[in-house]
Amino acid sequence: MSDRIFNFSPGPANLPEAVLNQAQADLLNIDGSGIGILEHSHRGPVVNRVFDEAEADCRALANISDDYALLFLQGGASTQFFMVPANFLAADATADYLCTGSWSKKAIAEAKHYGAAHVACSSQDRDFTYVPGPGQTRYSSDPAYVHFTSNNTIYGTEWSQEPTPPRDAFLVCDASSDLFSRPIDVSRYGVVYAGAQKNFGPAGVTLVIIRRDLLERPVRELPSMLQYGLHAKNGSRYNTPPVFGVYLIGRVARWMLEAGGLTVMAQRAEARARVVYDAIDASSFFRGTADPDSRSRMNVTFRAPSEELEKRFIAEAEKNGMSGLKGHRSVGGMRASLYNAFPQRGCEVLAEFMRDFESRNG
Ligand SMILES: *Cc1c(COP(=O)(O)O)cnc(C)c1O
């Protein structure tokens, strides 16, 4: 415990220490089987139970009904950028995309390999510092689906509630950096996907929550590994799955349930973010980059008066036990990523350090 530092990394990110300790034991011998979790067959009873429990706990956490399948897939959220249009965007059809940052843009670029991608709104005019409102959104006449990015990890903005797609279109969400950080009404979505490595697991596994009727609606012939229906039919074990990642998702989901579930995760996220935003707002030195009403609870992005001072801030923070505060290489500045397992205490230490740094350099 004492030799761990505050890790503000945007992902892979913090995991709960209790989970890491349990994993350490299970690496050698899980459930008294005499075999470690990395060594079990993915077709045996131990791994079957790991998958069943991970799925059940994720369902319990977000109140996900049996109308939805839960898939544990590989290839990251980046694979979902093309898997979604490959399945649902016919060559002569249009899908609408809400463009709020770099990840949205990447999703749009992949959709264009399959059909038309209509950008229904974009916040690029002001460097993605805000989330557009319904009045700024122009849907196409008959989109197959509407895709949005619920939290913009790089720019530090977040949708406070999901957009409402036009009738007949289903909603698709890249929730890679905020899934399970607050309650979610899954029934409003057709597909929600998220890489686990920000809020609920390690890198290497992507959770896809998909409405079951969509499993049978691919618009074209696809290779096996790109068919959602095939993965669903095989319980995410059509081929060798990322067993350890699913195991960790299960452990983190259990940890969240025991802590009180997504309502508690949301309260903690609010409290963490408030400490850092309050420090920014009280400062005449640091400046938040996102519009206040679009601010992310997960990634707090801010600048100092010069790049020189930013460099010094990041280096001194590192020396004081705070790692990962450098902003994304495409935007610069600082970014404090505060996902589910990040301790409140780390935010207080950062805020204190910001005040101290300002008094010495302001
Ligand atoms: C991190 C991130 C991704 C990329 O995820 P990979 O698992 O690396 O493919 C996509 N979208 C968002 C919003 C992210 O934060």
The ligand as an SDF file (V2000), in Angstrom:
LIG
                    3D

 15 15  0  0  0  0  0  0  0  0999 V2000
   -9.5240    4.9090  -24.4850 C   0  0  0  0  0  0  0  0  0  0  0  0
  -10.6670    5.1560  -25.3840 C   0  0  0  0  0  0  0  0  0  0  0  0
  -10.8250    4.4660  -26.6060 C   0  0  0  0  0  0  0  0  0  0  0  0
   -9.7860    3.5030  -27.1440 C   0  0  0  0  0  0  0  0  0  0  0  0
   -9.8920    2.2840  -26.5620 O   0  0  0  0  0  0  0  0  0  0  0  0
   -8.9590    1.0540  -27.0310 P   0  0  0  0  0  0  0  0  0  0  0  0
   -9.3660    0.0160  -26.0550 O   0  0  0  0  0  0  0  0  0  0  0  0
   -7.5380    1.5140  -26.8830 O   0  0  0  0  0  0  0  0  0  0  0  0
   -9.2950    0.7280  -28.4170 O   0  0  0  0  0  0  0  0  0  0  0  0
  -11.9570    4.7260  -27.3610 C   0  0  0  0  0  0  0  0  0  0  0  0
  -12.8910    5.5910  -26.9510 N   0  0  0  0  0  0  0  0  0  0  0  0
  -12.7610    6.2870  -25.8000 C   0  0  0  0  0  0  0  0  0  0  0  0
  -13.8220    7.2530  -25.3940 C   0  0  0  0  0  0  0  0  0  0  0  0
  -11.6480    6.0930  -24.9880 C   0  0  0  0  0  0  0  0  0  0  0  0
  -11.5180    6.7750  -23.8420 O   0  0  0  0  0  0  0  0  0  0  0  0
  1  2  1  0
  2  3  1  0
  2 14  2  0
  3  4  1  0
  3 10  2  0
  4  5  1  0
  5  6  1  0
  6  7  2  0
  6  8  1  0
  6  9  1  0
 10 11  1  0
 11 12  2  0
 12 13  1  0
 12 14  1  0
 14 15  1  0
M  END
$$$$
